[in-house]
Amino acid sequence: MCGIAGIVTRIKDDQLPARMEKMKAVMHHRGPDDEGQWLGRLHATDVGLAHTRLSIIDLTAGGHQPMISACGRYVLIYNGEIYNFKELRRELEQHGAHFVSQCDTEVVQQALMLWGEKAFSKFNGMWALAWLDRQKMSLLLSRDRFGVKPLYYYHDTNRFYFASEIKTILAGNGRKFVINDIVVGRYLQQSLLDAQPETFFQGIEAVPAGHNLLLNLESVGSLTSSIEPYWKVKAEDNFSGSVEQRIEFIRDLFLDSVRLRLRSDVPVGVLLSGGVDSSSIASAMQSVLGKSADLHMLSVVSEDPRYNEGPFIDRMTEHLGCKTHKVNFSPQEAFQILETVTWANDEPIGTLANIARYLLMQRARELGITVILSGQGADELLCGYHKYLGFYLQYLFKQWNWLKAMKVLHDFQRSGIISQFDLRDAQRYLPKLLRPQQIDIRGSRLKEADVLLEVGLGQGSILDRQMADLYRYSIPVLVHYEDRMSMAHSREIRLPFLDYRVVDSLLPMPVKWKLRDGWTKWIFRKAIELYLPPEIVWRRDKQGFSTPEPEWVKHHLHSSITKMLEGDLLIARSKLVEQKPLRQRFQAYCQQLPGKGTIWFNDIFNPIALEIWARTFESNLCLD
């Protein structure tokens, strides 16, 4: 796991070496073990490539980057892990490739030299890379299928900047950026983050997941680039076996995904929340490594019994006979480190669960655990979120399949899941005409544009909505904060459910295998039940790394938030938010009884987080 950055310029820049040093310095946390840079001139174009390394595979100097090919033609900087690098290495050796290290970076280099862009279809892993071909005069940027590894760029007429993090581009560029009204509007009104390539910094964009960006260095005049997809998820379920065979296939595939993600030359742990997803990963890890393995689990617990996963975490600890490291934090501590976490995140955070992730990664660093497995992606693939049940019922009613809809409703009513719906959260999925009226806090800049996206079911199927979460609404923000919170402490997160083979198998599977007999994730529960206690695998009240956010905001943090909202707000000065209506909304929220009212937690938290972000990056923003 590493940080990458680069500058391509057609304007002679004597400060290029100094800019590269600044970019390396600001992403040191992504790779504290080694660093390097390459500077070169190709005709009228200057190119600078920088890398900071977190050593995971082959801890020797053989993994130093930038990695220059033996012929001198190619220069590679790469962030990520290709989990099937051993298999690819053997295949490349059969084609005559010669290796001088044991690292996966050299496998990536040799694969690109032999197969070109077709190599990406062979990679099972996560990556963001830049590959310079000095002969063809081209720079290829690539991002893994699901965007687990970040990659941003800023492009003007004569300069092109790219980096693993936005703040790295800010350091190299040195200019101030206008706040992107569209991105802010969707965040404040729909609680959407990473729902588009554009970022909160107007002009800085993300290379989309599963895409390559090709920068033509040979073109006359201004630099030109093109972005093309190299992969898309399968939309058809081609499995033809029995139910038992499907269950066995899913079990074997999941275990193999975990097995591949245990390849490491440093200690490995797992995030355990007490639910079926993380518990299945922990059990699979022990199955692969053996009972004697020194398996470390990291968890967040709460003193509030309504949010405390402790009993379920303890049950898994007992079941596996492994040590669990628990993290707890107070609302005051969370508020105090909001700015620190926001700096790590580059953009406003979406929930205090980001704080929990940050502190978990801090604990992992203290324990010397460098690689951590996490269960992100399971809910999107297996209809684990409650919203999918709502979408499914809506779809059945639209298809006039009333009998099926009533059976599904009855099954989930009996299981108790219907009672767990939070209507304040669910209202954002309703058609605009059905949403309750809210106190409008939008400033003049946001009132001028219609920025809202259709986040409900729309006219599509459940699979269409799952794909929307995969590509736009859910997975992008989850992998964003997993990466930033882990890399802030130089830790690497690996996601077994986002193995492309797992996604291709689970996502297109008919919904009847996911929402069945009153259960979410039914087929996966059946596949993994041999490895878990029944009270874990057949649990319905899973919460995740939850915190008592509403109670904290209404009580413990009330005075701090009130003081902030009565003071000078940068987001009000920038005409993004009107301050008086925001104070009114906060007061109305605090008067809501628990579980009542129409104001959702994020209706309050997001403007606060946006203000924290503006203050954190004030020196990089045009605020007036």
ABEGO torsion letter per residue (X at the ends): XBBBBBBBBABBBAAAAAAAAAAAAAAAAABAABBBBBBBBBEABBBBBBBBBBBABGABAAABOBBBBAAGABBBBBBEBBAAAAAAAAAAAAAGBBBABABAAAAAAAAAAAAEAAAAAABBEBBBBBBBBAAAGBBBBBBBAAGABBBBBBBBAABBBBBABAAAAAAAAGBBBBBBAAAAAAAAAAGBBGABABBABBGBBBBBBGBBBBBBAABBEBBBBBBBBABBBBABBABABBAAAAAAAAAAAAAAAAAAAABBABBBBBBBAGBAAAAAAAAAAAAAAEAABBBBBBBBBBABAAABAAAAAAAAAAAAGBBBBBBBBBAAAAAAAAAAAAAAAGBBBABAAAAAAAAAAAAAAAAGBABBBBABGAAAAAGABAAAAAAAAAAAAAAGBAAAAAAAAAAAAAAGAAAABBAAAAAAABBAAABBBBBBABBAAAAABBABBBABAEABBAAAAAAAAAAAAAAAAAAAAAAAAAAAAGBBBBBAAABAAAAAAAAABBAAAABBGGBBGAAAAAAAAAABBAAAAABAABAEBBBBAAAAAAAAAAAAAAAAAABBBAAAAAGABBAAAAAAAAAAAAABBBGBEABBAAAAAAAAAAAAAAAAAAAABBAX
